[in-house]
Amino acid sequence: MASLNTPYGILSFPTLFQPKPRADGGDPVYSAVLIFSPVYQQDPAYKKMQDACIATAKDEWGDKVNLKELKMPFRDAGEKEGVWAGFERGHTFISPWTKTKPGIVNAQRQDVLLPEEVWGGQMVRMNLSPYAWINSGRKGVSFALNHVQIVRTDTPRLDGRGSPSTVFDDGVVSEEETESPF
């Protein structure tokens, strides 16, 4: 199974440090959602992702497979608009997952080891592997999550929580002001 890198996208629902079941009674997995704006849908890496899904389907079911009948991993974020923060009309998203812990690095490719350093709203790219599946008579292609690279952390958090440096931007507190009134 070949791997490929995604274009930049916005991370949502990261479950990258402690696996959780995707459904009741299911096996725990590591997962995340990656949202692509229309700008990043024009990136050549996005086209490579689409082409890899088609190639995976044809490898699995032959050249005459009806691609319109397959479930592909790209979904319209507009269907979640107003329900989940960060999902907007014109955006698409994917939901890759894996049973083994993915590697996580920052923009300098240094390991990210703390869960608090990863949150929904960061700009990331992922390393993925497409795979074909059949489930309950339905066929499709999905992505296995291999690794995540966090490329920007100064983007707004999807949970609305501000960073400490921005919520305390009301001025410098002097030593005298820090004495306890009690």
mmCIF file of the C-alpha atoms, coordinates in Angstrom:
data_MODEL
# 
_entry.id   MODEL 
# 
loop_
_atom_site.group_PDB 
_atom_site.id 
_atom_site.type_symbol 
_atom_site.label_atom_id 
_atom_site.label_alt_id 
_atom_site.label_comp_id 
_atom_site.label_asym_id 
_atom_site.label_entity_id 
_atom_site.label_seq_id 
_atom_site.pdbx_PDB_ins_code 
_atom_site.Cartn_x 
_atom_site.Cartn_y 
_atom_site.Cartn_z 
_atom_site.occupancy 
_atom_site.B_iso_or_equiv 
_atom_site.pdbx_formal_charge 
_atom_site.auth_seq_id 
_atom_site.auth_comp_id 
_atom_site.auth_asym_id 
_atom_site.auth_atom_id 
_atom_site.pdbx_PDB_model_num 
ATOM 1   C CA . MET A 1 1   ? 0.000   0.000  0.000   1.00 0.00 ? 1   MET A CA 1 
ATOM 2   C CA . ALA A 1 2   ? 1.601   3.268  -1.126  1.00 0.00 ? 2   ALA A CA 1 
ATOM 3   C CA . SER A 1 3   ? 1.490   6.326  1.085   1.00 0.00 ? 3   SER A CA 1 
ATOM 4   C CA . LEU A 1 4   ? 0.957   9.938  0.123   1.00 0.00 ? 4   LEU A CA 1 
ATOM 5   C CA . ASN A 1 5   ? 0.925   13.340 1.773   1.00 0.00 ? 5   ASN A CA 1 
ATOM 6   C CA . THR A 1 6   ? -2.188  15.483 1.859   1.00 0.00 ? 6   THR A CA 1 
ATOM 7   C CA . PRO A 1 7   ? -2.268  19.188 1.137   1.00 0.00 ? 7   PRO A CA 1 
ATOM 8   C CA . TYR A 1 8   ? -2.726  21.463 4.135   1.00 0.00 ? 8   TYR A CA 1 
ATOM 9   C CA . GLY A 1 9   ? -6.025  21.191 5.951   1.00 0.00 ? 9   GLY A CA 1 
ATOM 10  C CA . ILE A 1 10  ? -7.669  22.037 9.246   1.00 0.00 ? 10  ILE A CA 1 
ATOM 11  C CA . LEU A 1 11  ? -7.518  19.359 11.924  1.00 0.00 ? 11  LEU A CA 1 
ATOM 12  C CA . SER A 1 12  ? -10.783 18.454 13.628  1.00 0.00 ? 12  SER A CA 1 
ATOM 13  C CA . PHE A 1 13  ? -11.750 15.814 16.194  1.00 0.00 ? 13  PHE A CA 1 
ATOM 14  C CA . PRO A 1 14  ? -8.177  14.597 16.800  1.00 0.00 ? 14  PRO A CA 1 
ATOM 15  C CA . THR A 1 15  ? -7.999  11.280 18.631  1.00 0.00 ? 15  THR A CA 1 
ATOM 16  C CA . LEU A 1 16  ? -4.273  10.764 18.192  1.00 0.00 ? 16  LEU A CA 1 
ATOM 17  C CA . PHE A 1 17  ? -2.924  9.891  21.650  1.00 0.00 ? 17  PHE A CA 1 
ATOM 18  C CA . GLN A 1 18  ? -5.558  7.563  23.147  1.00 0.00 ? 18  GLN A CA 1 
ATOM 19  C CA . PRO A 1 19  ? -7.624  5.359  20.805  1.00 0.00 ? 19  PRO A CA 1 
ATOM 20  C CA . LYS A 1 20  ? -11.428 5.387  21.005  1.00 0.00 ? 20  LYS A CA 1 
ATOM 21  C CA . PRO A 1 21  ? -14.043 3.168  19.343  1.00 0.00 ? 21  PRO A CA 1 
ATOM 22  C CA . ARG A 1 22  ? -15.603 4.686  16.222  1.00 0.00 ? 22  ARG A CA 1 
ATOM 23  C CA . ALA A 1 23  ? -18.923 3.050  17.128  1.00 0.00 ? 23  ALA A CA 1 
ATOM 24  C CA . ASP A 1 24  ? -20.409 1.354  20.183  1.00 0.00 ? 24  ASP A CA 1 
ATOM 25  C CA . GLY A 1 25  ? -18.735 -2.010 20.689  1.00 0.00 ? 25  GLY A CA 1 
ATOM 26  C CA . GLY A 1 26  ? -16.090 -1.322 18.046  1.00 0.00 ? 26  GLY A CA 1 
ATOM 27  C CA . ASP A 1 27  ? -12.358 -1.648 18.360  1.00 0.00 ? 27  ASP A CA 1 
ATOM 28  C CA . PRO A 1 28  ? -10.561 1.462  19.620  1.00 0.00 ? 28  PRO A CA 1 
ATOM 29  C CA . VAL A 1 29  ? -8.758  3.407  16.887  1.00 0.00 ? 29  VAL A CA 1 
ATOM 30  C CA . TYR A 1 30  ? -6.728  6.570  16.420  1.00 0.00 ? 30  TYR A CA 1 
ATOM 31  C CA . SER A 1 31  ? -8.453  9.021  14.117  1.00 0.00 ? 31  SER A CA 1 
ATOM 32  C CA . ALA A 1 32  ? -8.907  12.599 13.012  1.00 0.00 ? 32  ALA A CA 1 
ATOM 33  C CA . VAL A 1 33  ? -10.872 14.625 10.512  1.00 0.00 ? 33  VAL A CA 1 
ATOM 34  C CA . LEU A 1 34  ? -9.052  16.789 7.979   1.00 0.00 ? 34  LEU A CA 1 
ATOM 35  C CA . ILE A 1 35  ? -10.985 19.681 6.387   1.00 0.00 ? 35  ILE A CA 1 
ATOM 36  C CA . PHE A 1 36  ? -9.872  21.068 3.021   1.00 0.00 ? 36  PHE A CA 1 
ATOM 37  C CA . SER A 1 37  ? -10.841 24.587 1.955   1.00 0.00 ? 37  SER A CA 1 
ATOM 38  C CA . PRO A 1 38  ? -11.508 25.218 -1.749  1.00 0.00 ? 38  PRO A CA 1 
ATOM 39  C CA . VAL A 1 39  ? -7.980  26.663 -2.036  1.00 0.00 ? 39  VAL A CA 1 
ATOM 40  C CA . TYR A 1 40  ? -6.358  23.428 -0.831  1.00 0.00 ? 40  TYR A CA 1 
ATOM 41  C CA . GLN A 1 41  ? -8.687  21.363 -3.008  1.00 0.00 ? 41  GLN A CA 1 
ATOM 42  C CA . GLN A 1 42  ? -6.795  22.929 -5.940  1.00 0.00 ? 42  GLN A CA 1 
ATOM 43  C CA . ASP A 1 43  ? -3.427  21.719 -4.606  1.00 0.00 ? 43  ASP A CA 1 
ATOM 44  C CA . PRO A 1 44  ? -1.782  18.966 -6.730  1.00 0.00 ? 44  PRO A CA 1 
ATOM 45  C CA . ALA A 1 45  ? -1.578  16.794 -3.575  1.00 0.00 ? 45  ALA A CA 1 
ATOM 46  C CA . TYR A 1 46  ? -5.404  16.757 -3.399  1.00 0.00 ? 46  TYR A CA 1 
ATOM 47  C CA . LYS A 1 47  ? -5.602  15.508 -6.982  1.00 0.00 ? 47  LYS A CA 1 
ATOM 48  C CA . LYS A 1 48  ? -3.028  12.813 -6.116  1.00 0.00 ? 48  LYS A CA 1 
ATOM 49  C CA . MET A 1 49  ? -5.281  11.699 -3.253  1.00 0.00 ? 49  MET A CA 1 
ATOM 50  C CA . GLN A 1 50  ? -8.265  11.417 -5.613  1.00 0.00 ? 50  GLN A CA 1 
ATOM 51  C CA . ASP A 1 51  ? -6.186  9.568  -8.225  1.00 0.00 ? 51  ASP A CA 1 
ATOM 52  C CA . ALA A 1 52  ? -4.846  7.179  -5.557  1.00 0.00 ? 52  ALA A CA 1 
ATOM 53  C CA . CYS A 1 53  ? -8.415  6.308  -4.527  1.00 0.00 ? 53  CYS A CA 1 
ATOM 54  C CA . ILE A 1 54  ? -9.379  5.555  -8.135  1.00 0.00 ? 54  ILE A CA 1 
ATOM 55  C CA . ALA A 1 55  ? -6.228  3.467  -8.659  1.00 0.00 ? 55  ALA A CA 1 
ATOM 56  C CA . THR A 1 56  ? -6.895  1.538  -5.430  1.00 0.00 ? 56  THR A CA 1 
ATOM 57  C CA . ALA A 1 57  ? -10.470 0.773  -6.540  1.00 0.00 ? 57  ALA A CA 1 
ATOM 58  C CA . LYS A 1 58  ? -9.316  -0.398 -9.972  1.00 0.00 ? 58  LYS A CA 1 
ATOM 59  C CA . ASP A 1 59  ? -6.552  -2.527 -8.439  1.00 0.00 ? 59  ASP A CA 1 
ATOM 60  C CA . GLU A 1 60  ? -9.116  -4.194 -6.180  1.00 0.00 ? 60  GLU A CA 1 
ATOM 61  C CA . TRP A 1 61  ? -12.107 -4.581 -8.532  1.00 0.00 ? 61  TRP A CA 1 
ATOM 62  C CA . GLY A 1 62  ? -10.727 -4.152 -12.054 1.00 0.00 ? 62  GLY A CA 1 
ATOM 63  C CA . ASP A 1 63  ? -10.717 -1.374 -14.633 1.00 0.00 ? 63  ASP A CA 1 
ATOM 64  C CA . LYS A 1 64  ? -14.445 -1.670 -15.288 1.00 0.00 ? 64  LYS A CA 1 
ATOM 65  C CA . VAL A 1 65  ? -15.479 -0.904 -11.700 1.00 0.00 ? 65  VAL A CA 1 
ATOM 66  C CA . ASN A 1 66  ? -18.279 1.655  -11.553 1.00 0.00 ? 66  ASN A CA 1 
ATOM 67  C CA . LEU A 1 67  ? -16.668 4.482  -9.559  1.00 0.00 ? 67  LEU A CA 1 
ATOM 68  C CA . LYS A 1 68  ? -20.051 6.185  -9.061  1.00 0.00 ? 68  LYS A CA 1 
ATOM 69  C CA . GLU A 1 69  ? -21.263 3.204  -7.029  1.00 0.00 ? 69  GLU A CA 1 
ATOM 70  C CA . LEU A 1 70  ? -18.264 3.278  -4.669  1.00 0.00 ? 70  LEU A CA 1 
ATOM 71  C CA . LYS A 1 71  ? -18.140 5.195  -1.399  1.00 0.00 ? 71  LYS A CA 1 
ATOM 72  C CA . MET A 1 72  ? -15.104 7.457  -1.592  1.00 0.00 ? 72  MET A CA 1 
ATOM 73  C CA . PRO A 1 73  ? -13.463 9.126  1.436   1.00 0.00 ? 73  PRO A CA 1 
ATOM 74  C CA . PHE A 1 74  ? -14.145 12.734 0.361   1.00 0.00 ? 74  PHE A CA 1 
ATOM 75  C CA . ARG A 1 75  ? -17.249 14.242 1.942   1.00 0.00 ? 75  ARG A CA 1 
ATOM 76  C CA . ASP A 1 76  ? -18.979 17.592 1.600   1.00 0.00 ? 76  ASP A CA 1 
ATOM 77  C CA . ALA A 1 77  ? -18.325 19.667 4.727   1.00 0.00 ? 77  ALA A CA 1 
ATOM 78  C CA . GLY A 1 78  ? -21.425 21.727 3.933   1.00 0.00 ? 78  GLY A CA 1 
ATOM 79  C CA . GLU A 1 79  ? -23.564 18.835 5.189   1.00 0.00 ? 79  GLU A CA 1 
ATOM 80  C CA . LYS A 1 80  ? -22.140 19.493 8.683   1.00 0.00 ? 80  LYS A CA 1 
ATOM 81  C CA . GLU A 1 81  ? -22.227 23.307 8.452   1.00 0.00 ? 81  GLU A CA 1 
ATOM 82  C CA . GLY A 1 82  ? -23.773 24.815 11.578  1.00 0.00 ? 82  GLY A CA 1 
ATOM 83  C CA . VAL A 1 83  ? -23.419 21.523 13.434  1.00 0.00 ? 83  VAL A CA 1 
ATOM 84  C CA . TRP A 1 84  ? -19.640 21.263 13.777  1.00 0.00 ? 84  TRP A CA 1 
ATOM 85  C CA . ALA A 1 85  ? -17.282 24.235 13.982  1.00 0.00 ? 85  ALA A CA 1 
ATOM 86  C CA . GLY A 1 86  ? -14.967 24.619 11.003  1.00 0.00 ? 86  GLY A CA 1 
ATOM 87  C CA . PHE A 1 87  ? -17.224 22.824 8.515   1.00 0.00 ? 87  PHE A CA 1 
ATOM 88  C CA . GLU A 1 88  ? -18.326 25.184 5.739   1.00 0.00 ? 88  GLU A CA 1 
ATOM 89  C CA . ARG A 1 89  ? -20.027 25.035 2.369   1.00 0.00 ? 89  ARG A CA 1 
ATOM 90  C CA . GLY A 1 90  ? -17.447 24.413 -0.382  1.00 0.00 ? 90  GLY A CA 1 
ATOM 91  C CA . HIS A 1 91  ? -15.047 22.605 1.954   1.00 0.00 ? 91  HIS A CA 1 
ATOM 92  C CA . THR A 1 92  ? -14.499 18.846 1.878   1.00 0.00 ? 92  THR A CA 1 
ATOM 93  C CA . PHE A 1 93  ? -13.279 16.505 4.592   1.00 0.00 ? 93  PHE A CA 1 
ATOM 94  C CA . ILE A 1 94  ? -11.839 13.044 5.119   1.00 0.00 ? 94  ILE A CA 1 
ATOM 95  C CA . SER A 1 95  ? -11.814 10.869 8.251   1.00 0.00 ? 95  SER A CA 1 
ATOM 96  C CA . PRO A 1 96  ? -8.724  8.628  8.219   1.00 0.00 ? 96  PRO A CA 1 
ATOM 97  C CA . TRP A 1 97  ? -8.040  6.209  11.065  1.00 0.00 ? 97  TRP A CA 1 
ATOM 98  C CA . THR A 1 98  ? -5.669  3.472  12.204  1.00 0.00 ? 98  THR A CA 1 
ATOM 99  C CA . LYS A 1 99  ? -5.393  0.857  14.928  1.00 0.00 ? 99  LYS A CA 1 
ATOM 100 C CA . THR A 1 100 ? -1.745  1.780  15.572  1.00 0.00 ? 100 THR A CA 1 
ATOM 101 C CA . LYS A 1 101 ? -0.643  5.131  17.001  1.00 0.00 ? 101 LYS A CA 1 
ATOM 102 C CA . PRO A 1 102 ? 0.313   7.569  14.246  1.00 0.00 ? 102 PRO A CA 1 
ATOM 103 C CA . GLY A 1 103 ? 3.498   9.572  14.404  1.00 0.00 ? 103 GLY A CA 1 
ATOM 104 C CA . ILE A 1 104 ? 2.965   13.270 15.122  1.00 0.00 ? 104 ILE A CA 1 
ATOM 105 C CA . VAL A 1 105 ? 5.557   15.927 14.319  1.00 0.00 ? 105 VAL A CA 1 
ATOM 106 C CA . ASN A 1 106 ? 5.669   19.720 14.187  1.00 0.00 ? 106 ASN A CA 1 
ATOM 107 C CA . ALA A 1 107 ? 6.686   21.919 11.244  1.00 0.00 ? 107 ALA A CA 1 
ATOM 108 C CA . GLN A 1 108 ? 10.366  21.239 12.028  1.00 0.00 ? 108 GLN A CA 1 
ATOM 109 C CA . ARG A 1 109 ? 9.633   17.458 12.004  1.00 0.00 ? 109 ARG A CA 1 
ATOM 110 C CA . GLN A 1 110 ? 10.271  17.130 15.748  1.00 0.00 ? 110 GLN A CA 1 
ATOM 111 C CA . ASP A 1 111 ? 8.080   14.648 17.616  1.00 0.00 ? 111 ASP A CA 1 
ATOM 112 C CA . VAL A 1 112 ? 4.993   16.031 19.343  1.00 0.00 ? 112 VAL A CA 1 
ATOM 113 C CA . LEU A 1 113 ? 4.543   13.967 22.489  1.00 0.00 ? 113 LEU A CA 1 
ATOM 114 C CA . LEU A 1 114 ? 1.932   15.827 24.547  1.00 0.00 ? 114 LEU A CA 1 
ATOM 115 C CA . PRO A 1 115 ? -1.812  15.660 23.805  1.00 0.00 ? 115 PRO A CA 1 
ATOM 116 C CA . GLU A 1 116 ? -2.274  19.293 24.845  1.00 0.00 ? 116 GLU A CA 1 
ATOM 117 C CA . GLU A 1 117 ? -0.078  20.332 21.905  1.00 0.00 ? 117 GLU A CA 1 
ATOM 118 C CA . VAL A 1 118 ? -2.654  19.008 19.420  1.00 0.00 ? 118 VAL A CA 1 
ATOM 119 C CA . TRP A 1 119 ? -6.146  20.481 19.019  1.00 0.00 ? 119 TRP A CA 1 
ATOM 120 C CA . GLY A 1 120 ? -8.867  21.004 16.466  1.00 0.00 ? 120 GLY A CA 1 
ATOM 121 C CA . GLY A 1 121 ? -8.212  24.096 14.382  1.00 0.00 ? 121 GLY A CA 1 
ATOM 122 C CA . GLN A 1 122 ? -4.509  23.583 13.751  1.00 0.00 ? 122 GLN A CA 1 
ATOM 123 C CA . MET A 1 123 ? -3.300  23.520 10.166  1.00 0.00 ? 123 MET A CA 1 
ATOM 124 C CA . VAL A 1 124 ? -1.827  20.101 9.444   1.00 0.00 ? 124 VAL A CA 1 
ATOM 125 C CA . ARG A 1 125 ? -1.034  17.695 6.694   1.00 0.00 ? 125 ARG A CA 1 
ATOM 126 C CA . MET A 1 126 ? -1.231  13.937 6.936   1.00 0.00 ? 126 MET A CA 1 
ATOM 127 C CA . ASN A 1 127 ? 0.515   10.947 5.476   1.00 0.00 ? 127 ASN A CA 1 
ATOM 128 C CA . LEU A 1 128 ? -2.131  8.429  4.384   1.00 0.00 ? 128 LEU A CA 1 
ATOM 129 C CA . SER A 1 129 ? -2.523  5.122  2.577   1.00 0.00 ? 129 SER A CA 1 
ATOM 130 C CA . PRO A 1 130 ? -5.651  4.375  0.521   1.00 0.00 ? 130 PRO A CA 1 
ATOM 131 C CA . TYR A 1 131 ? -7.300  0.985  0.894   1.00 0.00 ? 131 TYR A CA 1 
ATOM 132 C CA . ALA A 1 132 ? -10.340 -0.742 -0.595  1.00 0.00 ? 132 ALA A CA 1 
ATOM 133 C CA . TRP A 1 133 ? -13.077 -2.264 1.545   1.00 0.00 ? 133 TRP A CA 1 
ATOM 134 C CA . ILE A 1 134 ? -16.363 -4.160 1.368   1.00 0.00 ? 134 ILE A CA 1 
ATOM 135 C CA . ASN A 1 135 ? -18.852 -3.927 4.233   1.00 0.00 ? 135 ASN A CA 1 
ATOM 136 C CA . SER A 1 136 ? -22.471 -5.115 4.258   1.00 0.00 ? 136 SER A CA 1 
ATOM 137 C CA . GLY A 1 137 ? -22.485 -5.363 0.475   1.00 0.00 ? 137 GLY A CA 1 
ATOM 138 C CA . ARG A 1 138 ? -21.154 -1.835 -0.031  1.00 0.00 ? 138 ARG A CA 1 
ATOM 139 C CA . LYS A 1 139 ? -17.773 -1.142 -1.612  1.00 0.00 ? 139 LYS A CA 1 
ATOM 140 C CA . GLY A 1 140 ? -15.519 1.801  -1.078  1.00 0.00 ? 140 GLY A CA 1 
ATOM 141 C CA . VAL A 1 141 ? -12.095 3.304  -0.597  1.00 0.00 ? 141 VAL A CA 1 
ATOM 142 C CA . SER A 1 142 ? -10.870 4.957  2.588   1.00 0.00 ? 142 SER A CA 1 
ATOM 143 C CA . PHE A 1 143 ? -7.608  6.273  3.969   1.00 0.00 ? 143 PHE A CA 1 
ATOM 144 C CA . ALA A 1 144 ? -5.457  4.709  6.672   1.00 0.00 ? 144 ALA A CA 1 
ATOM 145 C CA . LEU A 1 145 ? -3.791  7.326  8.870   1.00 0.00 ? 145 LEU A CA 1 
ATOM 146 C CA . ASN A 1 146 ? -0.008  6.949  9.055   1.00 0.00 ? 146 ASN A CA 1 
ATOM 147 C CA . HIS A 1 147 ? 1.331   10.246 10.401  1.00 0.00 ? 147 HIS A CA 1 
ATOM 148 C CA . VAL A 1 148 ? 0.376   13.871 11.148  1.00 0.00 ? 148 VAL A CA 1 
ATOM 149 C CA . GLN A 1 149 ? 2.499   16.995 10.731  1.00 0.00 ? 149 GLN A CA 1 
ATOM 150 C CA . ILE A 1 150 ? 1.317   20.132 12.510  1.00 0.00 ? 150 ILE A CA 1 
ATOM 151 C CA . VAL A 1 151 ? 2.331   23.049 10.303  1.00 0.00 ? 151 VAL A CA 1 
ATOM 152 C CA . ARG A 1 152 ? 0.605   26.001 12.018  1.00 0.00 ? 152 ARG A CA 1 
ATOM 153 C CA . THR A 1 153 ? -0.634  26.467 15.566  1.00 0.00 ? 153 THR A CA 1 
ATOM 154 C CA . ASP A 1 154 ? -1.665  30.136 15.368  1.00 0.00 ? 154 ASP A CA 1 
ATOM 155 C CA . THR A 1 155 ? -5.004  29.308 13.746  1.00 0.00 ? 155 THR A CA 1 
ATOM 156 C CA . PRO A 1 156 ? -8.289  29.659 15.699  1.00 0.00 ? 156 PRO A CA 1 
ATOM 157 C CA . ARG A 1 157 ? -9.249  26.683 17.822  1.00 0.00 ? 157 ARG A CA 1 
ATOM 158 C CA . LEU A 1 158 ? -12.455 24.993 16.688  1.00 0.00 ? 158 LEU A CA 1 
ATOM 159 C CA . ASP A 1 159 ? -13.676 24.695 20.292  1.00 0.00 ? 159 ASP A CA 1 
ATOM 160 C CA . GLY A 1 160 ? -13.575 28.497 20.658  1.00 0.00 ? 160 GLY A CA 1 
ATOM 161 C CA . ARG A 1 161 ? -11.031 28.335 23.453  1.00 0.00 ? 161 ARG A CA 1 
ATOM 162 C CA . GLY A 1 162 ? -8.380  31.041 23.150  1.00 0.00 ? 162 GLY A CA 1 
ATOM 163 C CA . SER A 1 163 ? -4.684  30.494 23.705  1.00 0.00 ? 163 SER A CA 1 
ATOM 164 C CA . PRO A 1 164 ? -3.214  31.712 27.022  1.00 0.00 ? 164 PRO A CA 1 
ATOM 165 C CA . SER A 1 165 ? -1.204  34.373 25.206  1.00 0.00 ? 165 SER A CA 1 
ATOM 166 C CA . THR A 1 166 ? -4.371  35.884 23.714  1.00 0.00 ? 166 THR A CA 1 
ATOM 167 C CA . VAL A 1 167 ? -6.777  35.619 26.646  1.00 0.00 ? 167 VAL A CA 1 
ATOM 168 C CA . PHE A 1 168 ? -4.320  37.377 28.963  1.00 0.00 ? 168 PHE A CA 1 
ATOM 169 C CA . ASP A 1 169 ? -3.512  40.167 26.500  1.00 0.00 ? 169 ASP A CA 1 
ATOM 170 C CA . ASP A 1 170 ? -5.053  42.873 28.687  1.00 0.00 ? 170 ASP A CA 1 
ATOM 171 C CA . GLY A 1 171 ? -1.672  44.188 29.801  1.00 0.00 ? 171 GLY A CA 1 
ATOM 172 C CA . VAL A 1 172 ? 1.296   43.196 31.879  1.00 0.00 ? 172 VAL A CA 1 
ATOM 173 C CA . VAL A 1 173 ? 0.577   42.433 35.524  1.00 0.00 ? 173 VAL A CA 1 
ATOM 174 C CA . SER A 1 174 ? 2.986   44.133 37.897  1.00 0.00 ? 174 SER A CA 1 
ATOM 175 C CA . GLU A 1 175 ? 4.530   42.459 40.943  1.00 0.00 ? 175 GLU A CA 1 
ATOM 176 C CA . GLU A 1 176 ? 2.495   44.690 43.293  1.00 0.00 ? 176 GLU A CA 1 
ATOM 177 C CA . GLU A 1 177 ? -0.774  43.589 41.694  1.00 0.00 ? 177 GLU A CA 1 
ATOM 178 C CA . THR A 1 178 ? 0.011   39.920 42.297  1.00 0.00 ? 178 THR A CA 1 
ATOM 179 C CA . GLU A 1 179 ? -0.066  40.161 46.110  1.00 0.00 ? 179 GLU A CA 1 
ATOM 180 C CA . SER A 1 180 ? -2.998  38.251 47.526  1.00 0.00 ? 180 SER A CA 1 
ATOM 181 C CA . PRO A 1 181 ? -5.823  40.394 48.955  1.00 0.00 ? 181 PRO A CA 1 
ATOM 182 C CA . PHE A 1 182 ? -6.572  37.621 51.483  1.00 0.00 ? 182 PHE A CA 1 
# 
